[in-house]
Amino acid sequence: MSDWKLFTTEPKIAYFSMEIGLSNEIPTYSGGLGILAGDTIKSAADLKLPMVAVTLASRKGYFRQRISRDGWQQENPIEWHPEQRMELLPSKALVTIEDRDVKVQAWLFRVKSPTGGEVPVLFLDTDIPGNVEQDRHITDSLYGGDQAYRLKQEIVLGIGGARILDNLGFIIKKYHMNEGHSSLLTLELLNRSRRPVEETWDERASWDTTRVMEQCVFTTHTPVEAGHDRFSYEQVGRILGEPVPLYLLKELAGKDQLNTTLLALNLSRYVNGVAKKHGQISQALFPGFEIHAITNGIHPFTWASPYFVNLFNKYLPSWANEPELLVRVDNIPDEEIWDAHCGAKAYLFQYIEEVSGEKMDLDTLTLGFARRSATYKRGDLIFRNLDRLIEIAGGKLQLVFGGKAHPKDDPGKKLIQRIIQNSCNLKGKIKIVYLENYNMDVAYRMIPGVDVWLNNPMRPLEASGTSGMKAALNGVPNFSVLDGWWIEGHIEGVTGWSIGPPPTETSVEPNNAEEDVLDLYHKLEKIIIPLYYENRPAWIKIMKNAIGKNAYYFNTHVMMRRYVTEAYIR
């Protein structure tokens, strides 16, 4: 038996995600969704869960960000070659796209854990001799191209992924769709479970939706109606054809357009949002469905800075595979917590000087803000009143920013430009750095190295917000609006601080922008800055609380145990 065939000897959970972020060397991720998927797989390996993951090869990655002198984002492809890092599996699958047969192959990457657990990840690829030229590029660019290109990618991921697992001999117990991009796999399952019409004497009754539902789990990450993939039925017919009758597809995916989220909702026995609040928002978006909530997490060992890894190893042995031990953080002396943080801060500042030439001050309170640059995340909120910010800072504050805008998101690019313009306007008054090309490696340096993690999206649009969990793991308190995971992790003045009013919204209409700005400035001036400079023991207590009350729970080990008991073995 070939070595890879050992993965096919027992039933598996098949985890489908358009993007997966495992390491910087495999640039098949754009942001939070992909990083979550990578962390999920790493914890599955740690916990020895029977899982196989399926994604796209994305040979041109997402993109490498460069920022011009005028602050405008420029994009360059990140070419990578799966053949240099992975094993090509022998079986291929065929999918039909625009009435053509398109071959799909899979590259195998093994995610191995020190516990002995191992999860195979299949990277699907259409760059195969025999495919016509345009089809060879379907799996090139993550979130690139137009609607037609996206639909082709989703056919390869969902239908091609299900078929290649079958062709390779995998036995799949459950299919877990991480967001709606892979929901076309349900159409493949419908065809497999169809009973002969002669048995039912009714064409409609021959389609066994109940059997498909029993096999499917769906996690939605998008808290706004407009964020869900939709395709016109004209386009679906032209590109996908009619894998199931059109009347059935319209019943399952929407009357006017194919809504991939609706398709997944209608054909999954278990559906969840990624934080308690997000579950409620999703329930309001899709009334009539039972939507649960399993709050996202992070993979502890991946995101702890080397300074905290050494510290946790010393005082909390086995913490990496038993992150609940972080609740005992009070066993660690305060001065060692502070020394570890200072090491992480110096590590970040050394990197900043190397890439930007900017020398940051180790003794100055440093706020960090880095995430996808979308307007709803309001990356420039802190600059709303520059005179007030200068007055508050008084030489006691410096800021580090990072994040990419989608190549087609001009408002997101303008947001980056405004941040950079404000940093120029404040030169000599507040030191501000914008780090180019925010990715896993930059995040690994940046998040543990700042003193406070800032997050101020428009409520309730933050589905979860895992960067704040990475901060907490490294003893960095969160300063955030009450949205996503922070509603669950926040204890005011204990684990960090809130911005703005309580989380009562069910839509984006009550914006609260002015209230948020006033509260941000007030807490920065009256609470956070004085505490940092005048009461180091109290500050370290908050750092410890971030670890012991947040990081011990908000991790992918806890998350995966919940998926197993609530979704997979139901």
LUMTIGU-289984 format. One record per residue: residue in one letter; x, y, z of N, C-alpha, C in turn. Coordinates in pm, whole numbers, plus 50000, padded with zeros to 5 digits. Example, Ala and Ser with C-alpha at 12.3 -4.5 7.8 and 13.67 -1.06 7.14 Angstrom:
A513194943150780512304955050780513204967050780 S512854977550708513674989450714512905000350787 
END
This chain:
M500844988050000500005000050000500885012550000 S500595022149909501335034749907501105042150038 D502105049850079502035056850207500785065450218 W500435073150112499295082150121497985074550138 K497955061950094496715054150103496335050950247 L497295052350339496965050250481495895060050527 F495825071650459494795081550496493385076650460 T493295066650375491975062350326491415050350401 T492105046250506491695033750573490595035650676 E490315048050716489215050250810488395062250764 P487115062850803486255074050761486795087550809 K486605097650727487165110950754486075121750753 I486385132850821485655145250803486365152650691 A485645156350585486235163750474485965178550495 Y487035186150513486935200550544487265208350417 F486285215250361486445222650235486555237550263 S487585243850208487745258350224488435263850099 M487885274650044488485280949924489925284949949 E490225289450072491585293450105492005286750235 I493285283150243493855277350365495235283450385 G495445289250503496735295050537497495286250635 L498455278850584499265270050668500615276150702 S501215283050604502495289750627502675300150518 N503615309150539503855319650441504395314050310 E505035302550315505625296550196504555290650103 I503345288850157502225283750075501175294950077 P501265304649986500475317049996499055315549942 T498345305249990496995302449940495945307750037 Y496135319950084495195326050179495205341150157 S494105347550195494055362150185493935368650322 G493355361550418493145367850548492525358150647 G491605363350729491095355950843490485342450812 L489715341550703489065328850669490095317950644 G491145321150568492175311350536493045307850656 I493365317950737494175315250857493405306450954 L492115309250970491265300751054491305286351004 A491175284550870491185271050814492495264050845 G493625271150830494915265150862495035261451008 D494575270251095494625267451239493715255751276 T492565254951209491635243751230492325230551199 I493025229951086493695217651043494835214051138 K495575224251184496675221451277496145215851409 S495045221351459494475215851583493905201951560 A493325199451442492825186051411493975175951415 A495155180051364496325171251370496775169151515 D496825180151593497205178951734496285169251809 L494985170251779493985162251851493755148651786 K494525145851679494435133151606493015130351555 L492375140851504491035139151450491125133651307 P490205125051269490235119151134489705129151031 M490565137350976490145148050887490985148050761 V490385152250649491105155350527490595168950482 A491505177550436491115191050395491255192350244 V490395200550185490395202650040490345217650012 T491265222249924491315236449889491815237649746 L492045249949701492575252349567494065255349573 A494775251949467496225253849466496615268649459 S495805277049394496085291449385497565294049356 R498005289649238499435290249202499995304549202 K499145314349183499615328249187499315334949321 G498925326649419498695331749553497585342149556 Y497635350749656496705362049663497415373549592 F498255381249661499145390649593500145396049694 R501245401249641502235408149723501935423049717 Q501795429049832501415443149839502645452249844 R502615462349760503575473349768502785486349773 I503275495949850502575508749862503435519649803 S502875527149707503615537549637503835549549728 R504615559149679504915571049760503675578949797 D502665578349709501435585849739500455577549822 G500895565849871500075557749960499115548249890 W499285546349759498365537749685498895523449679 Q498005513649709498405499649707498625494849564 Q499715487449546499995480849418500125465849444 E499655457849346499635443349365500535436249264 N501255426349315502065417649230501775403149268 P501725394149169501445380049201502565373949285 I502195364149366503185356249441503185342349379 E504055340149285504115327049220504705316749317 W504065305249324504655294249400504375281349322 H505095270949355505035258749274504745246849366 P503505241749363503165230549452504065218449430 E504565216749306505405205049279506715205349358 Q507095217049408508325218049487508105214849635 R506845214549677506555212749819505625201149850 M505025195449745503955185849769504095173749679 E503295163749710503285151149637502045150749547 L502245147949418501115146949326500435133349344 L499145133549372498415121049391498015115149255 P497875101949247497755095449116496395097049048 S495325098649123493995099249062493605113549028 K492905114948918492355127948879490835127048879 A490195138648867488735139048855488385147548735 L487195145448682486685153548572485485161648619 V485455174248582484265182448601483895188248464 T482625191748449482165197648324482005212648342 I482705220248259482635234748262482455239548119 E481365246848095481045251847960481045240447859 D480475229147898480355217147814481695210647782 R482765214847850484075208447831484395199947953 D485085188847928485645181148039486915188148087 V486985190948216488175197248275488765187648377 K490025184348357490705175348451491165183048575 V491045176548690491475182248818492415172348885 Q493565177248927494505168649001494675174249142 A495265166249229495425170349369496865168549415 W497385179049478498695178449543498475175949692 L499255167049748499115163349890500145170749974 F499655177550077500535183450180500105177350313 R501085173050391500795166550519501035176350634 V500005178850711500155187050832500395177550948 K501615177951001502015168451105502125175451240 S501675168751344501735174051479502755166451562 P503385173151659504275165951752503565154951829 T502215155451834501465144951904501425131951824 G501835132751698501745121051611500565121551517 G499685131351536498545133051446498985138551311 E498225135351207498575139851072497295141850992 V497185153450927496015156450844496465158950701 P495945151350603496275154150464495475166150412 V496145174750338495475186150274495655184650123 L494555184650050494595183149906494435196949840 F495415200649759495395213349686495005210349541 L493825214249502493285210949370493865220249264 D494135214349147494905221449044494385217248907 T494135227148819493715223948681494805226848579 D496005230248625497105233048531497695219748483 I496945213348393497275199748349497275199348196 P498295193348134498265191447989496995184147947 G496375188847842495115182847797493935191947823 N494005199847933492995210347955493275221747859 V492225228047807492445239647720493095250747803 E493735260147736494565270047804493815277447913 Q492605282147883491885289947985491545281448107 D491275268648086490945259948200492165256848286 R493345257448226494555254948305494785265948409 H494125277248392494335288548484493215290248586 I492235281048589491105282548681491575283048826 T492585275248859493035274648999494265283449024 D494465293548941495645302248955495515312549066 S494435320449062494385332849143493265332149246 L493635333449371492665333749479491855346649472 Y490535345249462489615356749453489955366049337 G490545360549230490835368549112489735367049009 G489815375048902488885373448790487495378548819 D486565374648729485185379448737484275368748797 Q482955371148787481975361648842482085348048775 A482305348048644482425335248573483625327348624 Y484735334148646485945327648698485685322048837 R484985329848920484655325149056483785312649051 L482775312548963481905300848954482705288548910 K483605290248816484435279048771485285273748887 Q485845282848966486635278549082485775270649181 E484545275049200483675268449298483205254849247 I483105253249114482825240049056484005230649084 V485225235649060486415227349084486515223649232 L486315233549320486445230949464485375221249513 G484105224549487483025216549544482825203249475 I482535203749345482255191349271483545183649245 G484585190849198485855184149173486455178349300 G486355185849409486905181149536486215168649586 A484865168349578484125156549622484485144449535 R484635146749404484935135549313486335130249333 I487285139049356488665134249370488855126649500 L488155130749606488185122949730487665108849705 D486575108149630485985095149599486935086749514 N487525093049412488435085649322489675080749394 L490105088149496491305084249571490995073549676 G489715070849699489345060349793489055065249934 F488935078349954488585083450087487135079750120 I486925076150244485565073550294485175085850377 I484175093150334483835105750399482565104150484 K482725107250612481595106350704480795119350703 K481485130750702480835143950698481625152950605 Y480905161850539481515172350458481295185650531 H482375192150570482295204950641482645216150543 M481665224450511481875235650419482225248150499 N483455252850486483905264950554483575276850462 E482415282750482481845293250396481225286950271 G480435294750197479615289250089480335286149961 H481645289249952482375287249826482365272749778 S482255263449872482335249149833480955242549828 S479875250349835478555244249853478065236449732 L478705238149615478285230149499478565215349520 L479365211949621479585197749651478265190949685 T477305198649737476005192849772475285187449647 L475535193649532474905188849409475485175249368 E476785173649389477415160749364476835150149458 L476645153749584476085144249680474635140949646 L473895150849598472505148349556472455137849445 N473335139049348473365129449238473735115549286 R474655115049382475065101849433473925095149510 S473125102949578472095097249665470755095649595 R470685099349469469415098649398468945084149382 R467675081849411467095068549394466495067349254 P466455055349200465845053549068464395058149067 V464015064848962462635070048952461635058548961 E462025046548912461095035248917460745031549061 E461685034449155461425031249297460415040849357 T460495053249318459665063549382458405066849302 W458415063649172457335067449081457065082349082 D458105089949121457955104549127459335110649111 E459545117949003460875123548975461355132249090 R460475140349147460865149249258461305141049380 A460575130749409460875122749529462165114749515 S462675113549394463905105749376465145113049428 W465015126249450466165134049500466145133949653 D467105127249711467095124749856467855135849930 T467195147049953467845158350021468165154950167 T467345146650228467575143250370468905136050387 R469195127050296470455119550304471655128850288 V471525138650198472605148350179472785156650305 M471675161250362471745169350483472485162250595 E472255149250607472905141550713474415141550699 Q474905144050578476345143550553477035157150565 C476255168050578476845181450561476775190250686 V477875197350706478025207550810478425220450739 F477855231550781478125244350712478435255150814 T479585261850793479955273450875479895285950788 T479065295550829478985308150756479795318650831 H480505327050756481365337350816480905351450781 T479905352750695479575365750639478335371550706 P478445383050776477305388250850476455398250772 V476695399750641475875409050562475335401850440 E474115405350403473425398850292474225399650163 A474855411150138475555413250012476835405050000 G477305399450111478585392350110478525377950062 H477315373050033477185358949994477215357549842 D477945347449794478105345549649476765342849582 R476535349849472475315347649392475695346949245 F475005338149171475235336849028473885336048958 S473775342748845472535342248769472345328048714 Y471085324048699470835310648648471235309448501 E471235320548429471735320248292473215316348293 Q473985322748382475425319748393475645305548443 V474855301448541474975287848595474725277548485 G473665279748404473365270448297474475269848194 R475055281248162476095281848060477395275448107 I477755277548233479055272848283478955259048349 L477945257448434477825245048511476955234648441 G476005239348359475045230148301473905227748398 E473385215448400472245212448487472495199348561 P473365199748663473665187448737472445181948810 V471535190748849470235186748902469205195248827 P467955190948821466955198748748466865213148800 L466605222348710466575236548746465545239448853 Y464375232748847463345235448948463855232049087 L464645221049097465185216749227466255226449274 L467105230649182468155240149218467545253149270 K466485257749206465835270149251465165268449387 E464665256649415464085254049547465145254549655 L466345249749621467405248349720468315260649730 A468495267949620469515278549616468945292449590 G467625293549575467045306749555466285307849424 K465195314649427464295315349312464905323049196 D465585334349225466045343249119467515341449082 Q468335337849181469775335749158470225323949241 L471345317849200471925307249282472725313849393 N472225312749514472885318149634473595306349702 T474925306549700475675294949751475435292749900 T475215303449974474935302050117473605295250139 L472595299350063471265293350075471305278650039 L472075275149936472235261149897472815252950012 A473865258350076474485251350189473535250450308 L472805261150334471855261050446470785250350427 N470275249250304469185239850277469635225350277 L470935223050263471405209250252472405205550362 S472335212350477473215209150591472365206650715 R472675195950784471965192950908472405202351020 Y473685206151018474215214951123474805227451058 V474385239151106474845252051054475275260651171 N476415267751156476835276351266477465289251216 G477305299651297478085311851283479345310551365 V480215321051361481555319651417481765327851545 A480695332551604480675338651737479205338951777 K478935340551905477525340451949476735351551881 K477305363551876476625374751812476425371951664 H477445366551598477335363651455476265353151428 G476115343551518475055333651503473685340351505 Q473525350251594472245357551601472015365751474 I473075372351425472945380351303472595371351185 S473245359751176472975350451067471545345151075 Q471075342851197469695338351215468705348851163 A469035361751188468165372551139468245373650986 L469435370950929469585371550783468835360250714 F468815348650779468205336750718467185330650814 P466065337550833465045332150924464495318950869 G464135310250961463625297350920464645286250930 F465915289950941466975279950960467445280251106 E467835268651156468425268151291469935270251277 I470405281751326471825284951313472455285551452 H473415277251474474115276351603475305285951601 A476105285451705477315293651709478445285651774 I479555284751703480795279651761481835290451736 T482285296851841483205308151825484555303351774 N485075310651679486385307451621487475307251727 G488625302151687489795302151775491055303851693 I492175302651759493495303151693494315291151740 H495285287251659496155276051697497255281451789 P497245277251916498125283852015499605283751978 F500135272051940501585271351916501995279751796 T501135280551694501465288451575501615303251608 W500785308351699500685322851717501325328251844 A501885319651926502635324652042504025328951996 S504455340752037505795345452000506825336252065 P508045335552011509055326552070509325329752216 Y509155342352253509395346252393508345340252486 F507095339952441506045333952525506045318752515 V506465313252402506605298752393507585293952501 N508715300552513509705296652614509145298152755 L508415308952776507855311652909506795301352945 F505885298652851504835288752878505435274852896 N506435271552817507085258452833507675256852973 K508225267753025508875267453156507865265553269 Y506755272753263505815272853376504545264753354 L504195262253228502935255253198503205244153096 P504005234053132504315223453036503045217352977 S503095213952849501975208152774500925218352732 W501195231452755500205241752723499795241552575 A500745238052486500455239152342499355229552300 N499305217752361498245208252327497135208052430 E497355214752543496305216352643496225231152680 P495725239552587495755254052612494915258352730 E494055249352781493305252752902494235255053021 L495475249953012496455252253119496845267053130 L496575274853025496895289153030496115296353139 V495045290253188494275296153298495145297653423 R496265290253427497165290553544498325300453522 V498075310553441499135320253408499665327453531 D498885328053639499365334953760500565327953822 N500855315653779502075308953826503335315553771 I503175323653666504335329953602504605343353669 P505825345853716506135358653780505905370553686 D505435381553743505125393553664506325398053580 E507485398153643508645403553572509005395153450 E508695382053455508995373453341507975375453228 I506735378153266505725381753165506175394653094 W506595404353172506995417153113508245415653026 D509195407653072510415405552994510085398752860 A509175389052863508785382352739508135392252643 H507275400852696506625410852611507655420652554 C508605424852637509645433952587510475427552477 G510715414452490511435407352384510645407352254 A509325404752264508465404752145508405418652083 K508405428952168508335442852118509625446552046 A510755442652104512035445552040512165438151906 Y511645425851902511645417751779510855424751669 L509695430251704508885437651608509605450251562 F510155457851657510765470751622512015468851536 Q512725457951560513875454851474513405452451331 Y512295445051317511725442451184511275455451118 I510605464051193510135476851139511305485051087 E512385485351164513555493151121514165487150993 E514175473850986514745467250868513955470350741 V512625470350751511815471550629511415485950597 S511425494850698510945508450673511975519250707 G513005515450782513985525350826513515533550945 E512295531050992511725538751103512165532451235 K512715540651324513155535651455512075538851558 M511445528651611510395530351711511015530351850 D510275535951946510775537152083510195525952170 L511075517952228510645506452308509835510452431 D510055522452483509385526452606508045533452583 T507675535452456506445542652425505285532952403 L504135536252459502925528252440502615527052291 T502475514752243502305512152099500995505052073 L500165511351990498905505251949499095498551813 G498505486851794498575479851667497205478151606 F497135479651474495895477551400496275471151267 A495855458651243496165452151115495075442051084 R494495443450967493465434350918493175438150774 R492335430550709491975433950571491455448250565 S491935455950467491545469950458490205470950384 A489135470750461487785472850409487185484550485 T486345492250420485855504650482485125502050613 Y484395490850623483625488450745484525485950865 K485795482450840486725480250953487275493451009 R487045504450938487325518050987488755519651042 G489725515850960491115516451004491585530451038 D490925540650985491345554551011490495561351117 L489715553851193488815559951292489585568251395 I490755563551435491515570451539491975584251493 F491955586751362492395599651306491235609451286 R490055606351339488875614551312489075629151356 N489805631151466490075644751516491575645551547 L492355650551451493815650251465494305658751581 D493695670451600494115679251711493895672351845 R492765665751858492465658551982493455647052002 L493755639751894494695628551904496075633351945 I496535644451888497845650151924497865653952071 E496775659852116496665664152257496745651952350 I496045641152313496035628952396497415622352395 A498005621552275499265614052261500375620552341 G500565633552324501565640852401502915634052408 G503345627952299504635621052299504605607452367 K503405602752402503295590152476502645578952395 L502565580652264501835570952184502485569252047 Q502555556852000502965554251861502085543251805 L501935542951673500955534251608501625525951499 V501205513251489501665504451381500435498951310 F500395500751177499275496051095499755485750994 G498815477750945499095468550836497785463550778 G497855457550659496655451750599496575454450451 K495985444850378495805445950234494345448850201 A494135456350093492795457950036492675448349918 H491465443249895491255434949777491605443149653 P492245436949552492685444549434491595452649366 K490335448449379489245455849315488515465149411 D489015466049534488335474249635489005487949646 D488615497149558489205510549560488925517949690 P487705517049748487505523549878488455518249986 G488745505149982489695499450077491095504750054 K491465506749928492785512349896492865526949941 K491765534149924491745548249969491865549250121 L491345539250190491485538750336492955537650376 I493695528750309495135527750333495815541150305 Q495445547250195496045560050156495795570750261 R494565570950318494255580850423495105578650547 I495295565850585496135562950702497555568050679 I498085565450561499445569650530499555584950522 Q498545591350466498545606050462498475611950603 N497665605750689497605610550828498935608550899 S499615597550869500915595350934501915606050891 C501795610550765502665621450717502305634650786 N500995637150801500545649450866500965650051013 L501115638451075501445637951218502945635851242 K503735636251137505175633951151505765643951249 G506575639151341507165647851442506295649051566 K505035644751556504115645351671503755631451723 I503415622251630503105608351666503795599451564 K504585590151611505285580951520504305570451471 I504175569151339503215559751278503905552251165 V503715539051163504285530651058503175522350996 Y503185521450862502285512050792503155501150731 L503005488850780503815477650733503215471950605 E504025471450500503585465950373503425450750381 N502555445750291502445431350265502165423250392 Y501135427450465500745420350587500395405950553 N501105396450616500885382250591501155374750722 M501245361550715501425353750838502715357250910 D503795359050836505075362150899505055375950965 V504465385850896504385399350953503495399251077 A502365392151069501455391251184502145384751303 Y502965374651277503675367451383504615376851460 R505145386851391505995396751458505175408051519 M504165412451443503485424751482502545423051602 I501695412951597500655411951700501235410651840 P502215401651864502765400852000503595413052040 G504035421151941504995431751969504395445252005 V503095446951985502475459552025501975458252169 D501615469452228501155469252368499645467752379 V498915472852280497455472152280497005468952139 W496015460152125495485456551994494165463951972 L494145472351870493005481051841492125474651734 N490795475351755489845470051656488565478151666 N488175484751557486995493351566486095492851441 P485625480651405484735479551289483355485151318 M482585487051212481165490351229480445477951280 R479765479251392478965468151443477745466251352 P477265454051331477745441151380478465433451269 L479395439751200479995433951080481235425551107 E481725425351231482875416951265482355403251302 A482445393651208481895380351236482565374151359 S483905374951364484625369351478485795378251518 G486865378551438488005387151470489135380051539 T489745370351471490725361851539492055368751568 S492365380051505493625386851536493655391051683 G492505394751737492445398451879492745386751970 M492405374651927492725362652005494225360152004 K494875362851890496335361251882497015371151975 A496455383251983497005393252076496895388352219 A495705383652257495475379252395496435368052434 L496675358752344497605347652371498975352752411 N499375364252356500685370052383500635381252488 G499555381252565499455390952674499215405152627 V498685406952506498395420252453496905422852470 P496515432552555495085435152577494415440652452 N493125437552437492325442652326491635455752367 F491555464752272490815477352284489905477652162 S488645473352180487825469952064486355473252086 V485655475751974484195476751982483655462952022 L482495463052083481895450652129481185443952012 D481945435651943481445428251828482265415551815 G481725405751740482465393251720482795386451851 W483985380651857484405373051975484565381952098 W484865394952079485195403552192484005405552286 I482785403752236481615404152325481755393252430 E482265381852390482405370352481483675371252565 G484735377452513486015377652583486235389852669 H485415400252649485635413152714485125413452858 I486005417552947485605421853083486295435353101 E485515445853112486055459453108487115461753216 G488295466153171489385469053263490045456653321 V489605444853279490145432253330490905424853219 T490225422653105490905416252990491265426552883 G490795438752899491035449352800489935459652813 W489625466452703488665477452709487755477152586 S486535482052606485585483152497485645497052435 I485115498152314484955511052247483485512452212 G482855523152260481475525852221480445518552305 P479185518752256478045513652334477975498552338 P477045493052419476845478452424476375473052289 P476535459952268476225453952137474755450352122 T473945460052085472515457452071472055456951925 E472975459651829472575460751689472215447251628 T471295447551533471045436051447471285439751301 S471615452551275471955457051140472985468151153 V473515472951037474555483251041473975497351050 E472665498451054472055511851049472505521051163 P472425516551290472915525451397474445525351400 N475075534751332476525534451310477335537551435 N476895547251517477575550951642478995556151622 A479325561051502480705565051474481195575751571 E480405586151591480855597151678481005592551823 E480065584451868480145579152005481385570352021 D481685562451918482865553851922484145562151931 V484235572651851485435581051851485635587651987 L484575593152042484685599952172485125590052280 D484555577952278484905568052379486345563352360 L486765561452234488135557452206489115567752262 Y488875580452232489765591052281489745591852434 H488545590852491488415592152637489185581052709 K488995568752667489645557652736491155557652714 L491555561752594492975562652566493635572852659 E493005584452672493585595452751493495593052901 K492325588452947492055588053092492375574653157 I492405563953079492585550653139493845543653088 I493955541952956494995533252902496385539352914 I496545551752869497865558152876498345559653021 P497505564953113497975566053252498325552453314 L497505542253286497775529053344499115523653295 Y499385525153166500625519753108501855526453170 Y501795539453189502985546653236503095547653388 E501975546353458501985549353601501745537253691 N501275526053635500965514653722501295501553649 R502575498853639503035486853567502445473953625 P502375472053758501785459553810500335457553764 A499545468353763498145467153719498075463953570 W499005469653492499045466753348499375452053324 I500355446953397500745432853381499605423653424 K498815427853522497655419953563496665418553447 I496455429353372495565428653255496175419553148 M497495420453130498165411353036497915396753074 K498075393853202497845380153249496385375953230 N495475385253255494055382153237493735379153091 A494405386353000494195383752858494565369252825 I495655364552885496095350652863495175340852936 G494965343353065494275333653151492765333453137 K492175344553092490715345053077490255344852931 N491145348052839490795347952696491475336452621 A492825336252623493565326852538493305312352577 Y493035309652704492825295852746491585289852678 Y490645298552637489385293752580489265296352430 F489715308052384489525311752243490675306252159 N490625293152139491645286452058490995275151979 T491695270451876491095260551787491015246651849 H491735244151958491555231452028490155230852089 V489785241252161488425242052219487395241752107 M487635249652001486705250551889486475236851825 M487575229451800487435216551732486745206151821 R486975206751950486255197452038484755200052030 R484375212752017482955216052003482415211151869 Y483185212951761482725207951632482495192851637 V483415185751701483275171151709481985167351780 T481755173251898480615168951979479285174651930 E479305186651871478035193051833477685191451686 A478685189451600478415189051456478765175751391 Y479925170251423480405158651348479775145451390 I479495143651520478985130551563477485130951591 R476815141251544475355141951558474675131351472 
END
